[in-house]
C-alpha cells in the first residue's frame, strides 16, 4: 500500500495549556476523519518532530484545510513555534529491525524491502 | 534540487558510552564522505527519531554500506535499540513558517511550494 509521510520539524517558542489540548484533538481528528495511518511526535528541548503517515496526498490536503486545523496552524505560528518546516514525501522503501520487524529471515528482517506491496 | 529523507525511528534499549562517540562519528562521515545535506536527531524518553537528508538514493546506499556504519548498525541491533524502522522517501513538497522560512511573500512563506526548484 502506498504511504505518504508528513514531516513537521519545529523550533518551539513556548507550549501553553492550549497546546496539549489542541495537539490531542488534532491527532484524534487525523485518525477519525482523514485516514491518518500513524502519528509519532518527539520533543527534545526546543525541538519538535512530528511524523504523520497518510494513504495519499488528497488526505493530507483535506487534513491541512480542516477549519480546526487551520486555527491550530495559526496558533502555532502566533504562539507555539519560532519556526517550522513541513516536508511531504511518498515512502518508497521501508525496513525494520528488532521486535517490530515482521517475522522473516534475518536477511529480510535487516535488509531493505520494498514498502509498497 | 531533489532530496531524499531517511527516517530512522527507534525504541531505545540503552545508550552506553560508545553510543555518543559512534553517533558523532556517523554524522561526521555522513557529511564528509556521503554528501549528507542535513541531519536532525531528537530523543524523548526511549523514542529516537533521526532524520537525514541526501541528494539521491545512491548516496544512501553507499552510506548504508560503509564498513564503520555497518558496525554501528550491528551495535544498534545488539545493544542500543529494542527495535527500529527505517523509511526512505523522496521529498516532493516543502514549506516553511517563521524565522527559517525563505524571504518571500506571506502567501508563499506559509503556503505549499514545490521542493524541487
gemmi code that builds the backbone of each chain (N, CA, C; Angstrom):
import gemmi

chains = {
    "A": [
        ("UNK", (0.855, -1.198, 0.000), (0.000, 0.000, 0.000), (0.886, 1.240, 0.000)),
        ("UNK", (0.539, 2.187, -0.825), (1.293, 3.443, -0.849), (1.111, 4.176, 0.477)),
        ("UNK", (2.098, 4.943, 0.850), (2.013, 5.691, 2.093), (2.842, 6.966, 1.959)),
        ("UNK", (2.266, 8.052, 2.403), (2.974, 9.333, 2.419), (3.294, 9.703, 3.855)),
        ("UNK", (4.437, 10.354, 4.040), (4.774, 10.889, 5.356), (4.764, 12.421, 5.281)),
        ("UNK", (4.248, 13.018, 6.330), (4.396, 14.465, 6.534), (5.351, 14.644, 7.708)),
        ("UNK", (6.476, 15.291, 7.427), (7.489, 15.559, 8.458), (7.337, 17.005, 8.894)),
        ("UNK", (6.991, 17.186, 10.157), (6.877, 18.533, 10.721), (8.038, 18.714, 11.685)),
        ("UNK", (8.927, 19.642, 11.370), (10.069, 19.943, 12.241), (9.917, 21.358, 12.743)),
        ("UNK", (9.955, 21.559, 14.051), (9.722, 22.903, 14.580), (10.705, 23.253, 15.686)),
        ("UNK", (11.003, 24.542, 15.770), (11.681, 25.104, 16.922), (10.580, 25.704, 17.817)),
        ("UNK", (10.500, 25.201, 19.029), (9.408, 25.594, 19.919), (9.705, 26.952, 20.562)),
        ("UNK", (8.684, 27.806, 20.579), (8.783, 29.059, 21.318), (8.323, 28.798, 22.747)),
        ("UNK", (7.076, 28.383, 22.878), (6.527, 28.059, 24.205), (5.247, 27.265, 23.995)),
        ("UNK", (5.082, 26.224, 24.763), (3.835, 25.472, 24.746), (3.000, 25.909, 25.931)),
        ("UNK", (1.781, 26.367, 25.674), (0.878, 26.776, 26.750), (-0.157, 25.674, 26.993)),
        ("UNK", (-1.100, 25.966, 27.881), (-2.089, 24.944, 28.246), (-2.889, 24.499, 27.024)),
        ("UNK", (-3.136, 25.434, 26.122), (-3.948, 25.102, 24.959), (-3.213, 24.148, 24.017)),
        ("UNK", (-1.906, 24.204, 24.031), (-1.151, 23.361, 23.086), (-1.489, 21.882, 23.245)),
        ("UNK", (-1.420, 21.417, 24.488), (-1.625, 19.992, 24.734), (-3.023, 19.548, 24.300)),
        ("UNK", (-4.005, 20.357, 24.649), (-5.385, 20.063, 24.254), (-5.506, 20.016, 22.729)),
        ("UNK", (-4.930, 21.019, 22.086), (-5.032, 21.095, 20.627), (-4.302, 19.933, 19.962)),
        ("UNK", (-3.112, 19.601, 20.477), (-2.348, 18.505, 19.877), (-3.126, 17.194, 19.952)),
        ("UNK", (-3.747, 16.962, 21.098), (-4.547, 15.741, 21.260), (-5.724, 15.732, 20.291)),
        ("UNK", (-6.395, 16.876, 20.195), (-7.554, 16.983, 19.312), (-7.157, 16.790, 17.840)),
        ("UNK", (-6.048, 17.358, 17.454), (-5.603, 17.257, 16.054), (-5.273, 15.803, 15.707)),
        ("UNK", (-4.665, 15.139, 16.669), (-4.340, 13.729, 16.446), (-5.617, 12.891, 16.297)),
        ("UNK", (-6.594, 13.183, 17.156), (-7.879, 12.474, 17.073), (-8.545, 12.707, 15.719)),
        ("UNK", (-8.575, 13.983, 15.309), (-9.179, 14.333, 14.018), (-8.472, 13.609, 12.874)),
        ("UNK", (-7.150, 13.606, 12.930), (-6.373, 12.993, 11.848), (-6.760, 11.537, 11.658)),
        ("UNK", (-6.879, 10.815, 12.769), (-7.235, 9.402, 12.686), (-8.705, 9.212, 12.325)),
        ("UNK", (-9.577, 9.971, 12.960), (-11.014, 9.720, 12.826), (-11.566, 10.198, 11.488)),
        ("UNK", (-11.060, 11.306, 10.991), (-11.696, 11.916, 9.816), (-10.844, 11.897, 8.560)),
        ("UNK", (-9.559, 11.684, 8.674), (-8.721, 11.857, 7.491), (-7.877, 10.636, 7.145)),
        ("UNK", (-8.137, 9.537, 7.797), (-7.470, 8.304, 7.398), (-6.001, 8.239, 7.765)),
        ("UNK", (-5.582, 9.043, 8.745), (-4.178, 9.005, 9.177), (-3.817, 7.581, 9.606)),
        ("UNK", (-2.642, 7.120, 9.187), (-2.221, 5.741, 9.428), (-1.341, 5.604, 10.660)),
        ("UNK", (-0.598, 6.665, 10.977), (0.306, 6.619, 12.122), (0.687, 8.057, 12.453)),
        ("UNK", (1.012, 8.296, 13.714), (1.278, 9.662, 14.183), (2.309, 9.518, 15.291)),
        ("UNK", (3.440, 10.174, 15.149), (4.542, 9.960, 16.092), (5.204, 11.307, 16.370)),
        ("UNK", (5.118, 11.777, 17.602), (5.678, 13.082, 17.977), (6.778, 12.892, 19.015)),
        ("UNK", (7.887, 13.604, 18.815), (9.021, 13.543, 19.739), (9.483, 14.973, 20.005)),
        ("UNK", (9.659, 15.299, 21.289), (10.132, 16.630, 21.684), (11.393, 16.470, 22.507)),
        ("UNK", (12.434, 17.215, 22.141), (13.656, 17.263, 22.954), (14.087, 18.717, 23.040)),
        ("UNK", (14.106, 19.256, 24.248), (14.444, 20.671, 24.405), (13.449, 21.513, 23.621)),
        ("UNK", (13.935, 22.396, 22.759), (13.011, 23.211, 21.969), (12.832, 22.670, 20.551)),
        ("UNK", (13.191, 21.415, 20.343), (12.985, 20.789, 19.033), (11.814, 19.812, 19.061)),
        ("UNK", (10.917, 19.969, 18.114), (9.811, 19.022, 17.970), (9.847, 18.425, 16.567)),
        ("UNK", (9.659, 17.113, 16.514), (9.470, 16.437, 15.230), (8.167, 15.658, 15.321)),
        ("UNK", (7.284, 15.880, 14.369), (6.043, 15.112, 14.297), (5.997, 14.426, 12.938)),
        ("UNK", (5.896, 13.114, 12.969), (5.759, 12.329, 11.752), (4.327, 11.837, 11.673)),
        ("UNK", (3.647, 12.135, 10.572), (2.318, 11.552, 10.371), (2.306, 10.872, 9.007)),
        ("UNK", (1.525, 9.802, 8.934), (1.522, 8.934, 7.746), (0.117, 8.866, 7.185)),
        ("UNK", (0.017, 8.911, 5.851), (-1.258, 9.073, 5.164), (-1.329, 8.189, 3.935)),
        ("UNK", (-2.548, 7.823, 3.538), (-2.665, 6.940, 2.374), (-2.405, 7.644, 1.045)),
        ("UNK", (-2.661, 8.945, 0.988), (-2.459, 9.673, -0.273), (-2.375, 11.178, 0.004)),
        ("UNK", (-2.049, 11.925, -1.046), (-1.876, 13.372, -0.878), (-3.213, 14.085, -0.676)),
        ("UNK", (-4.274, 13.511, -1.207), (-5.589, 14.138, -1.024), (-5.960, 14.171, 0.456)),
        ("UNK", (-5.640, 13.102, 1.178), (-5.922, 13.062, 2.616), (-5.130, 14.158, 3.337)),
        ("UNK", (-3.888, 14.365, 2.913), (-3.054, 15.396, 3.540), (-3.632, 16.781, 3.265)),
        ("UNK", (-4.054, 17.010, 2.035), (-4.632, 18.314, 1.690), (-5.904, 18.569, 2.483)),
        ("UNK", (-6.753, 17.552, 2.585), (-8.017, 17.714, 3.324), (-7.733, 17.991, 4.798)),
        ("UNK", (-6.793, 17.270, 5.345), (-6.378, 17.455, 6.743), (-5.862, 18.887, 6.966)),
        ("UNK", (-5.023, 19.326, 6.045), (-4.429, 20.657, 6.151), (-5.491, 21.759, 6.107)),
        ("UNK", (-6.586, 21.507, 5.394), (-7.594, 22.548, 5.179), (-8.732, 22.502, 6.179)),
        ("UNK", (-8.764, 21.522, 7.060), (-9.855, 21.435, 8.029), (-9.857, 22.681, 8.923)),
        ("UNK", (-11.052, 23.282, 9.146), (-11.104, 24.560, 9.883), (-10.415, 24.517, 11.251)),
        ("UNK", (-10.595, 23.440, 11.997), (-9.923, 23.368, 13.303), (-8.411, 23.287, 13.151)),
        ("UNK", (-7.977, 22.622, 12.115), (-6.541, 22.508, 11.887), (-5.955, 23.841, 11.420)),
        ("UNK", (-6.734, 24.565, 10.632), (-6.276, 25.891, 10.191), (-6.075, 26.803, 11.401)),
        ("UNK", (-7.000, 26.747, 12.340), (-6.847, 27.543, 13.570), (-5.626, 27.096, 14.368)),
        ("UNK", (-5.416, 25.795, 14.428), (-4.252, 25.276, 15.159), (-2.953, 25.731, 14.493)),
        ("UNK", (-2.941, 25.714, 13.163), (-1.751, 26.177, 12.441), (-1.476, 27.651, 12.759)),
        ("UNK", (-2.554, 28.438, 12.843), (-2.389, 29.865, 13.138), (-1.832, 30.059, 14.554)),
        ("UNK", (-2.365, 29.285, 15.506), (-1.847, 29.373, 16.879), (-0.382, 28.951, 16.924)),
        ("UNK", (-0.034, 27.963, 16.134), (1.358, 27.520, 16.050), (2.267, 28.641, 15.585)),
        ("UNK", (1.820, 29.338, 14.534), (2.644, 30.436, 14.015), (2.711, 31.600, 15.004)),
        ("UNK", (1.570, 31.864, 15.659), (1.499, 33.045, 16.533), (2.161, 32.820, 17.884)),
        ("UNK", (2.042, 31.602, 18.437), (2.439, 31.445, 19.836), (3.398, 30.297, 20.118)),
        ("UNK", (3.248, 29.159, 19.465), (3.953, 27.952, 19.908), (5.324, 27.770, 19.272)),
        ("UNK", (5.469, 28.264, 18.042), (6.709, 27.960, 17.314), (7.459, 29.218, 16.892)),
        ("UNK", (8.775, 29.147, 16.991), (9.631, 30.175, 16.408), (9.655, 29.997, 14.894)),
        ("UNK", (9.755, 28.772, 14.473), (9.850, 28.460, 13.054), (9.544, 26.983, 12.854)),
        ("UNK", (9.190, 26.647, 11.638), (8.949, 25.241, 11.353), (9.118, 24.956, 9.866)),
        ("UNK", (9.313, 23.694, 9.572), (9.403, 23.218, 8.197), (8.492, 22.003, 8.058)),
        ("UNK", (7.750, 21.951, 6.973), (6.906, 20.799, 6.666), (7.395, 20.185, 5.362)),
        ("UNK", (7.612, 18.905, 5.382), (8.043, 18.188, 4.181), (7.089, 17.019, 3.933)),
        ("UNK", (6.733, 16.828, 2.679), (5.819, 15.760, 2.289), (6.556, 14.826, 1.342)),
        ("UNK", (6.450, 13.522, 1.607), (7.241, 12.574, 0.815), (6.544, 11.224, 0.756)),
        ("UNK", (6.488, 10.626, -0.431), (5.976, 9.255, -0.561), (7.058, 8.262, -0.134)),
        ("UNK", (6.704, 7.344, 0.740), (7.694, 6.366, 1.214), (7.887, 5.297, 0.148)),
        ("UNK", (9.128, 5.132, -0.264), (9.421, 4.177, -1.335), (10.084, 2.911, -0.821)),
        ("UNK", (10.739, 2.985, 0.318), (11.366, 1.795, 0.888), (11.227, 1.854, 2.395)),
        ("UNK", (11.104, 0.657, 2.995), (10.968, 0.599, 4.455), (11.540, -0.718, 4.937)),
        ("UNK", (12.296, -0.684, 6.038), (12.728, -1.934, 6.646), (12.779, -1.793, 8.151)),
        ("UNK", (12.779, -2.937, 8.811), (12.639, -2.991, 10.257), (13.748, -3.828, 10.850)),
        ("UNK", (14.032, -3.551, 12.102), (14.937, -4.412, 12.843), (14.394, -4.589, 14.245)),
        ("UNK", (14.731, -5.699, 14.848), (14.319, -5.933, 16.226), (12.880, -6.370, 16.319)),
        ("UNK", (12.263, -6.096, 17.453), (10.965, -6.675, 17.779), (9.852, -6.261, 16.842)),
        ("UNK", (9.956, -5.027, 16.301), (8.873, -4.550, 15.465), (8.898, -5.181, 14.083)),
        ("UNK", (10.019, -5.764, 13.731), (10.162, -6.275, 12.381), (9.220, -7.431, 12.128)),
        ("UNK", (8.814, -7.597, 10.888), (7.989, -8.741, 10.545), (8.790, -10.023, 10.754)),
        ("UNK", (8.109, -11.115, 10.967), (8.789, -12.393, 11.161), (9.264, -12.871, 9.797)),
        ("UNK", (10.555, -12.755, 9.591), (11.133, -13.080, 8.300), (12.504, -13.680, 8.555)),
        ("UNK", (13.167, -14.045, 7.481), (14.563, -14.458, 7.625), (15.375, -13.263, 8.084)),
        ("UNK", (16.541, -13.535, 8.652), (17.399, -12.443, 9.108), (17.708, -11.467, 7.984)),
        ("UNK", (17.975, -12.024, 6.822), (18.352, -11.145, 5.719), (17.224, -10.156, 5.412)),
        ("UNK", (16.012, -10.706, 5.379), (14.904, -9.803, 5.088), (14.626, -8.865, 6.258)),
        ("UNK", (14.763, -9.436, 7.463), (14.424, -8.613, 8.619), (15.312, -7.389, 8.703)),
        ("UNK", (16.584, -7.557, 8.341), (17.505, -6.443, 8.464), (17.902, -5.864, 7.117)),
        ("UNK", (17.272, -6.338, 6.055), (17.619, -5.823, 4.736), (16.552, -4.878, 4.226)),
        ("UNK", (16.851, -4.247, 3.128), (15.890, -3.326, 2.531), (14.814, -4.123, 1.809)),
        ("UNK", (13.582, -3.827, 2.092), (12.471, -4.452, 1.366), (11.580, -3.334, 0.822)),
        ("UNK", (10.934, -3.559, -0.281), (10.067, -2.518, -0.830), (8.930, -2.196, 0.143)),
        ("UNK", (8.581, -0.911, 0.231), (7.499, -0.507, 1.130), (6.145, -0.823, 0.514)),
        ("UNK", (6.065, -0.731, -0.799), (4.773, -0.914, -1.464), (4.589, -2.377, -1.820)),
        ("UNK", (3.606, -3.007, -1.236), (3.381, -4.413, -1.513), (1.882, -4.654, -1.682)),
    ],
    "B": [
        ("UNK", (16.322, 21.241, -6.433), (17.188, 20.076, -6.271), (16.426, 18.961, -5.576)),
        ("UNK", (16.571, 17.760, -6.102), (15.925, 16.613, -5.482), (16.550, 16.344, -4.116)),
        ("UNK", (15.765, 15.775, -3.233), (16.280, 15.466, -1.903), (15.522, 14.269, -1.355)),
        ("UNK", (16.271, 13.344, -0.791), (15.675, 12.175, -0.151), (15.833, 12.291, 1.359)),
        ("UNK", (14.844, 11.808, 2.072), (14.957, 11.734, 3.523), (15.031, 10.264, 3.952)),
        ("UNK", (15.873, 10.008, 4.937), (15.873, 8.715, 5.614), (15.343, 8.962, 7.027)),
        ("UNK", (14.229, 8.316, 7.327), (13.608, 8.448, 8.645), (13.968, 7.213, 9.455)),
        ("UNK", (14.706, 7.430, 10.535), (15.066, 6.332, 11.432), (14.271, 6.529, 12.723)),
        ("UNK", (13.384, 5.602, 13.012), (12.580, 5.637, 14.246), (12.970, 4.449, 15.097)),
        ("UNK", (13.353, 4.695, 16.340), (13.801, 3.572, 17.166), (13.245, 3.656, 18.578)),
        ("UNK", (13.071, 2.467, 19.168), (12.826, 2.338, 20.588), (14.175, 2.013, 21.232)),
        ("UNK", (14.617, 2.870, 22.126), (15.951, 2.731, 22.709), (15.932, 1.668, 23.805)),
        ("UNK", (16.950, 0.791, 23.769), (17.160, -0.141, 24.876), (18.033, 0.548, 25.915)),
        ("UNK", (19.242, 0.906, 25.533), (20.154, 1.627, 26.423), (21.255, 2.246, 25.583)),
        ("UNK", (21.581, 3.493, 25.871), (22.716, 4.128, 25.216), (23.908, 4.044, 26.160)),
        ("UNK", (25.009, 3.455, 25.685), (26.211, 3.364, 26.505), (27.204, 4.442, 26.056)),
        ("UNK", (28.398, 4.396, 26.638), (29.393, 5.429, 26.326), (29.743, 5.408, 24.848)),
        ("UNK", (29.750, 4.231, 24.258), (30.142, 4.150, 22.859), (29.094, 4.776, 21.935)),
        ("UNK", (27.862, 4.795, 22.390), (26.811, 5.327, 21.505), (27.097, 6.755, 21.066)),
        ("UNK", (27.398, 7.612, 22.046), (27.591, 9.027, 21.751), (28.760, 9.228, 20.793)),
        ("UNK", (29.840, 8.519, 21.054), (31.014, 8.600, 20.175), (30.652, 8.154, 18.760)),
        ("UNK", (29.955, 7.027, 18.680), (29.600, 6.477, 17.373), (28.635, 7.404, 16.630)),
        ("UNK", (27.663, 7.936, 17.355), (26.682, 8.816, 16.709), (27.377, 10.039, 16.115)),
        ("UNK", (28.297, 10.604, 16.856), (29.035, 11.768, 16.359), (29.860, 11.406, 15.119)),
        ("UNK", (30.523, 10.264, 15.205), (31.356, 9.822, 14.090), (30.511, 9.541, 12.843)),
        ("UNK", (29.349, 8.927, 13.037), (28.483, 8.608, 11.894), (28.003, 9.890, 11.219)),
        ("UNK", (27.686, 10.873, 12.028), (27.236, 12.144, 11.482), (28.363, 12.809, 10.686)),
        ("UNK", (29.572, 12.774, 11.234), (30.719, 13.350, 10.526), (30.945, 12.644, 9.186)),
        ("UNK", (30.910, 11.312, 9.231), (31.081, 10.528, 7.999), (30.014, 10.884, 6.965)),
        ("UNK", (28.795, 10.972, 7.413), (27.677, 11.246, 6.506), (27.915, 12.551, 5.746)),
        ("UNK", (28.322, 13.569, 6.468), (28.540, 14.864, 5.825), (29.813, 14.854, 4.976)),
        ("UNK", (30.891, 14.289, 5.525), (32.195, 14.421, 4.883), (32.333, 13.514, 3.667)),
        ("UNK", (31.744, 12.328, 3.726), (32.023, 11.356, 2.665), (30.829, 11.001, 1.795)),
        ("UNK", (29.626, 11.316, 2.252), (28.467, 10.815, 1.509), (27.482, 11.895, 1.074)),
        ("UNK", (27.888, 13.147, 1.210), (27.062, 14.224, 0.692), (25.776, 14.456, 1.450)),
        ("UNK", (25.742, 14.025, 2.715), (24.540, 14.275, 3.523), (24.253, 15.779, 3.562)),
        ("UNK", (22.973, 16.127, 3.397), (22.578, 17.533, 3.314), (22.117, 18.096, 4.651)),
        ("UNK", (21.572, 17.243, 5.502), (21.073, 17.699, 6.804), (20.891, 16.465, 7.676)),
        ("UNK", (20.999, 16.669, 8.987), (20.970, 15.545, 9.927), (20.333, 16.088, 11.200)),
        ("UNK", (19.238, 15.455, 11.637), (18.486, 16.020, 12.759), (18.013, 14.879, 13.646)),
        ("UNK", (18.520, 14.833, 14.882), (18.174, 13.747, 15.806), (17.441, 14.312, 17.014)),
        ("UNK", (16.370, 13.633, 17.413), (15.578, 14.044, 18.577), (15.293, 12.801, 19.415)),
        ("UNK", (15.561, 12.910, 20.709), (15.305, 11.802, 21.635), (14.355, 12.276, 22.723)),
        ("UNK", (13.304, 11.508, 22.957), (12.399, 11.788, 24.081), (12.096, 10.451, 24.759)),
        ("UNK", (12.489, 10.336, 26.013), (12.299, 9.063, 26.713), (13.034, 7.971, 25.965)),
        ("UNK", (12.352, 6.899, 25.636), (13.024, 5.827, 24.890), (12.722, 5.864, 23.394)),
        ("UNK", (12.246, 7.004, 22.916), (11.997, 7.159, 21.485), (13.064, 8.029, 20.837)),
        ("UNK", (13.629, 7.549, 19.767), (14.573, 8.344, 18.992), (14.073, 8.461, 17.560)),
        ("UNK", (14.151, 9.667, 17.025), (13.896, 9.895, 15.603), (15.121, 10.594, 15.028)),
        ("UNK", (15.666, 10.034, 13.974), (16.774, 10.678, 13.282), (16.364, 10.883, 11.825)),
        ("UNK", (16.389, 12.137, 11.397), (16.096, 12.476, 10.008), (17.405, 12.841, 9.327)),
        ("UNK", (17.723, 12.174, 8.234), (18.891, 12.584, 7.460), (18.448, 12.795, 6.017)),
        ("UNK", (19.103, 13.736, 5.342), (18.682, 14.166, 4.017), (19.837, 14.002, 3.048)),
        ("UNK", (19.508, 13.515, 1.845), (20.519, 13.074, 0.892), (20.144, 13.507, -0.515)),
        ("UNK", (21.164, 13.671, -1.369), (20.860, 14.132, -2.739), (20.244, 13.052, -3.617)),
        ("UNK", (20.542, 11.780, -3.342), (19.990, 10.717, -4.172), (20.066, 9.379, -3.429)),
        ("UNK", (19.474, 8.345, -4.003), (19.445, 7.035, -3.350), (20.814, 6.359, -3.361)),
        ("UNK", (21.634, 6.686, -4.352), (22.972, 6.085, -4.406), (23.780, 6.508, -3.178)),
        ("UNK", (23.642, 7.764, -2.774), (24.359, 8.250, -1.585), (23.896, 7.484, -0.347)),
        ("UNK", (22.597, 7.216, -0.267), (22.053, 6.478, 0.879), (22.587, 5.047, 0.905)),
        ("UNK", (22.605, 4.410, -0.278), (23.124, 3.044, -0.340), (24.596, 2.988, 0.057)),
        ("UNK", (25.380, 3.951, -0.441), (26.814, 3.970, -0.116), (27.011, 4.188, 1.387)),
        ("UNK", (26.257, 5.081, 1.927), (26.301, 5.382, 3.370), (25.970, 4.141, 4.190)),
        ("UNK", (24.916, 3.465, 3.767), (24.473, 2.266, 4.476), (25.517, 1.155, 4.455)),
        ("UNK", (26.325, 1.106, 3.408), (27.284, 0.015, 3.215), (28.676, 0.327, 3.747)),
        ("UNK", (28.904, 1.529, 4.213), (30.246, 1.871, 4.710), (30.596, 0.981, 5.908)),
        ("UNK", (31.830, 0.424, 5.921), (32.185, -0.548, 6.975), (31.956, -0.030, 8.397)),
        ("UNK", (32.320, 1.207, 8.667), (32.092, 1.732, 10.028), (30.603, 1.821, 10.345)),
        ("UNK", (29.813, 2.155, 9.322), (28.374, 2.263, 9.530), (27.753, 0.878, 9.726)),
        ("UNK", (28.270, -0.098, 9.005), (27.780, -1.478, 9.178), (28.017, -1.947, 10.614)),
        ("UNK", (29.206, -1.631, 11.152), (29.487, -1.980, 12.552), (28.543, -1.246, 13.508)),
        ("UNK", (28.288, 0.028, 13.209), (27.387, 0.804, 14.061), (25.968, 0.228, 14.018)),
        ("UNK", (25.539, -0.193, 12.819), (24.203, -0.799, 12.705), (24.123, -2.079, 13.547)),
        ("UNK", (25.220, -2.842, 13.535), (25.237, -4.080, 14.312), (25.161, -3.780, 15.812)),
        ("UNK", (25.919, -2.778, 16.249), (25.868, -2.396, 17.667), (24.469, -1.905, 18.033)),
        ("UNK", (23.836, -1.205, 17.096), (22.473, -0.744, 17.327), (21.523, -1.907, 17.548)),
        ("UNK", (21.657, -2.923, 16.707), (20.778, -4.092, 16.849), (21.097, -4.871, 18.132)),
        ("UNK", (22.381, -4.963, 18.448), (22.788, -5.796, 19.584), (22.563, -5.114, 20.932)),
        ("UNK", (22.784, -3.814, 21.005), (22.855, -3.173, 22.315), (21.962, -1.953, 22.508)),
        ("UNK", (21.861, -1.100, 21.495), (21.252, 0.207, 21.732), (19.739, 0.241, 21.537)),
        ("UNK", (19.238, -0.603, 20.643), (17.820, -0.499, 20.278), (17.032, -1.778, 20.541)),
        ("UNK", (15.841, -1.621, 21.017), (14.898, -2.734, 21.099), (14.384, -3.058, 19.694)),
        ("UNK", (14.089, -2.016, 18.955), (13.534, -2.182, 17.611), (13.674, -0.865, 16.869)),
        ("UNK", (13.597, -0.929, 15.567), (13.666, 0.303, 14.776), (13.023, 0.098, 13.413)),
        ("UNK", (12.663, 1.195, 12.822), (12.128, 1.214, 11.465), (12.884, 2.275, 10.670)),
        ("UNK", (13.234, 1.944, 9.459), (13.879, 2.892, 8.558), (12.985, 3.077, 7.341)),
        ("UNK", (12.702, 4.327, 7.014), (11.877, 4.626, 5.845), (12.647, 5.592, 4.948)),
        ("UNK", (12.574, 5.372, 3.656), (13.263, 6.210, 2.678), (12.219, 6.822, 1.761)),
        ("UNK", (12.325, 8.128, 1.542), (11.284, 8.816, 0.783), (11.853, 10.038, 0.073)),
        ("UNK", (11.490, 10.223, -1.193), (11.873, 11.451, -1.905), (10.930, 12.590, -1.511)),
        ("UNK", (11.497, 13.721, -1.127), (10.642, 14.848, -0.701), (10.070, 15.529, -1.931)),
        ("UNK", (8.740, 15.623, -1.963), (8.099, 16.193, -3.147), (7.560, 17.595, -2.900)),
        ("UNK", (7.306, 17.939, -1.632), (6.831, 19.280, -1.315), (7.442, 19.694, 0.009)),
        ("UNK", (7.692, 21.003, 0.132), (8.267, 21.508, 1.370), (7.817, 22.944, 1.563)),
        ("UNK", (7.450, 23.284, 2.783), (7.168, 24.690, 3.061), (7.609, 25.036, 4.469)),
        ("UNK", (7.762, 26.342, 4.681), (8.350, 26.838, 5.916), (7.439, 27.890, 6.535)),
        ("UNK", (7.586, 28.058, 7.830), (6.911, 29.157, 8.512), (7.857, 29.729, 9.534)),
        ("UNK", (7.695, 31.025, 9.811), (8.514, 31.645, 10.846), (9.899, 32.000, 10.347)),
        ("UNK", (10.830, 32.082, 11.277), (12.142, 32.654, 11.001), (12.942, 31.882, 9.971)),
        ("UNK", (12.729, 30.557, 9.914), (13.530, 29.760, 8.999), (13.050, 29.874, 7.565)),
        ("UNK", (11.855, 30.410, 7.392), (11.291, 30.449, 6.057), (12.105, 31.359, 5.153)),
        ("UNK", (12.120, 31.053, 3.876), (12.785, 31.940, 2.939), (12.078, 33.283, 2.908)),
        ("UNK", (12.776, 34.322, 2.517), (12.169, 35.654, 2.433), (11.271, 35.677, 1.208)),
        ("UNK", (9.985, 35.635, 1.460), (9.014, 35.534, 0.387), (7.769, 36.296, 0.818)),
        ("UNK", (6.796, 36.323, -0.053), (5.514, 36.885, 0.338), (4.899, 35.999, 1.417)),
        ("UNK", (3.975, 36.561, 2.175), (3.325, 35.771, 3.219), (2.687, 34.523, 2.636)),
        ("UNK", (2.072, 34.692, 1.490), (1.386, 33.545, 0.911), (2.377, 32.419, 0.639)),
        ("UNK", (3.505, 32.782, 0.065), (4.496, 31.741, -0.214), (5.111, 31.230, 1.076)),
        ("UNK", (5.373, 32.145, 2.010), (6.043, 31.736, 3.247), (5.234, 30.679, 3.973)),
        ("UNK", (3.935, 30.826, 3.940), (3.117, 29.883, 4.690), (2.341, 28.942, 3.768)),
        ("UNK", (2.589, 29.020, 2.485), (1.864, 28.146, 1.574), (2.752, 27.009, 1.102)),
        ("UNK", (2.147, 26.069, 0.457), (2.919, 24.956, -0.085), (3.657, 25.418, -1.345)),
        ("UNK", (4.931, 25.151, -1.379), (5.723, 25.431, -2.569), (6.452, 24.157, -2.953)),
        ("UNK", (6.695, 23.984, -4.238), (7.406, 22.766, -4.648), (8.790, 22.721, -4.009)),
        ("UNK", (9.214, 21.521, -3.634), (10.552, 21.355, -3.032), (11.624, 21.366, -4.117)),
        ("UNK", (11.281, 20.864, -5.276), (12.279, 20.761, -6.348), (12.235, 22.018, -7.187)),
        ("UNK", (13.316, 22.775, -7.213), (13.342, 24.011, -7.986), (14.669, 24.120, -8.755)),
    ],
}
model = gemmi.Model(1)
for chain_id, residues in chains.items():
    chain = gemmi.Chain(chain_id)
    for i, (resn, *xyz) in enumerate(residues, 1):
        res = gemmi.Residue()
        res.name, res.seqid = resn, gemmi.SeqId(i, " ")
        for name, pos in zip(("N", "CA", "C"), xyz):
            atom = gemmi.Atom()
            atom.name, atom.element = name, gemmi.Element(name[0])
            atom.pos, atom.b_iso = gemmi.Position(*pos), 0.0
            res.add_atom(atom)
        chain.add_residue(res)
    model.add_chain(chain)
structure = gemmi.Structure()
structure.add_model(model)
structure.setup_entities()
